């Protein structure tokens, strides 16, 4: 069973940057595409970005396009989300998983953007 541990969240001012990390256990990580999601209070979890198992073909939701960058390091079993030009509406708990949510969800990492 793959375990996912997200980290790197925090409190940042609008227009600031953060880099999130998601460490996965197990060798299956390197053969599956990965994704970042987020869930704001009172809202459903939404897809933010995806990346292929080889680190290519990134996909971004329109609301983060041009501001966020997804990447991965298969040698470290880790997927990253570089977030720049943050907005208060980016405030949410951020999670990683496959694009189809195949793994058990981690605890997420809280990102709070102040105006």
matplotlib code that plots the C-alpha trace (Angstrom):
import matplotlib.pyplot as plt

x = [0.0, 1.5, 1.6, 1.6, 3.1, 2.6, 4.7, 5.8, 2.6, 2.4, 1.2, 2.3, 1.3, -0.4, 2.1, 4.4, 5.7, 5.7, 7.0, 5.1, 6.5, 4.8, 6.8, 5.5, 6.5, 6.9, 8.4, 5.1, 5.4, 7.7, 5.3, 2.1, 1.1, 0.7, -1.4, -2.0, -5.4, -6.7, -9.7, -10.8, -13.2, -16.7, -15.7, -15.1, -11.6, -10.5, -7.7, -4.8, -2.2, -1.0, 2.2, 3.1, 5.1, 8.2, 7.7, 6.3, 3.0, 2.0, -1.6, -2.8, -6.2, -7.0, -7.0, -3.3, -2.0, 1.1, 1.5, 2.1, 4.6, 4.4, 7.5, 8.7, 11.9, 11.4, 14.7, 13.3, 9.8, 8.7, 6.3, 6.5, 4.3, 6.0, 3.5, 4.1, 2.0, -0.2, -3.7, -6.0, -8.2, -5.4, -5.9, -6.7, -5.4, -3.2, -3.0, -1.2, -2.4, -2.8, -5.1, -7.7, -7.1, -5.8, -3.8, -5.0, -5.1, -2.5, -3.1, -2.4, -0.6, -2.3, -1.6, -2.9, -2.5, -3.2, -4.2]
y = [0.0, 3.3, 6.0, 9.7, 12.4, 16.0, 18.9, 22.4, 24.3, 27.4, 31.0, 33.3, 36.8, 37.3, 37.2, 35.0, 31.5, 28.1, 24.7, 21.7, 18.2, 14.8, 11.8, 8.4, 5.0, 2.0, 1.4, 1.7, 5.5, 5.7, 3.9, 5.9, 9.5, 11.8, 14.8, 17.6, 18.4, 21.0, 21.4, 24.7, 25.0, 24.1, 23.1, 19.8, 18.6, 19.8, 18.8, 21.3, 19.6, 16.2, 14.8, 11.6, 8.8, 10.1, 13.7, 14.9, 16.1, 18.4, 19.4, 22.4, 23.6, 27.0, 28.7, 27.9, 27.9, 30.1, 30.3, 26.7, 24.1, 20.3, 18.2, 14.9, 13.1, 9.3, 8.6, 10.3, 9.0, 12.6, 14.9, 18.7, 21.7, 25.0, 27.8, 31.4, 34.5, 33.1, 34.5, 34.3, 32.0, 29.5, 28.9, 25.2, 21.9, 20.5, 16.7, 14.5, 11.2, 9.7, 11.4, 8.8, 8.8, 5.2, 5.6, 6.2, 10.0, 11.6, 14.2, 17.0, 20.3, 23.5, 26.6, 29.9, 33.0, 36.3, 39.4]
z = [0.0, -1.1, 1.6, 0.6, 2.8, 1.8, 3.2, 2.4, 3.1, 5.3, 5.6, 2.8, 1.6, -1.7, -4.7, -2.7, -3.5, -1.9, -2.9, -1.9, -1.8, -1.7, -0.7, -1.7, -0.4, -2.6, -6.1, -7.9, -7.7, -10.7, -13.0, -12.3, -13.3, -10.3, -9.5, -7.0, -5.7, -3.3, -1.1, 0.3, 3.3, 2.3, -1.2, -3.0, -3.7, -7.1, -9.5, -9.7, -11.9, -13.3, -14.6, -16.4, -14.8, -16.7, -15.7, -19.0, -20.3, -17.4, -17.2, -15.2, -14.2, -15.7, -12.3, -11.8, -15.3, -15.7, -11.9, -10.7, -11.9, -11.3, -11.4, -10.0, -9.0, -9.4, -7.7, -4.6, -5.0, -4.7, -6.7, -6.3, -6.8, -7.2, -6.6, -7.5, -7.7, -5.0, -4.4, -1.4, -3.4, -3.5, 0.2, 0.7, 1.9, -0.9, -1.5, -4.0, -5.5, -8.9, -11.4, -10.5, -6.8, -6.6, -3.4, 0.1, 0.7, 2.9, 5.5, 3.0, 3.7, 4.5, 2.3, 3.5, 1.4, 3.1, 1.2]

ax = plt.figure().add_subplot(projection="3d")
ax.plot(x, y, z, "-o")
ax.set_aspect("equal")
plt.show()
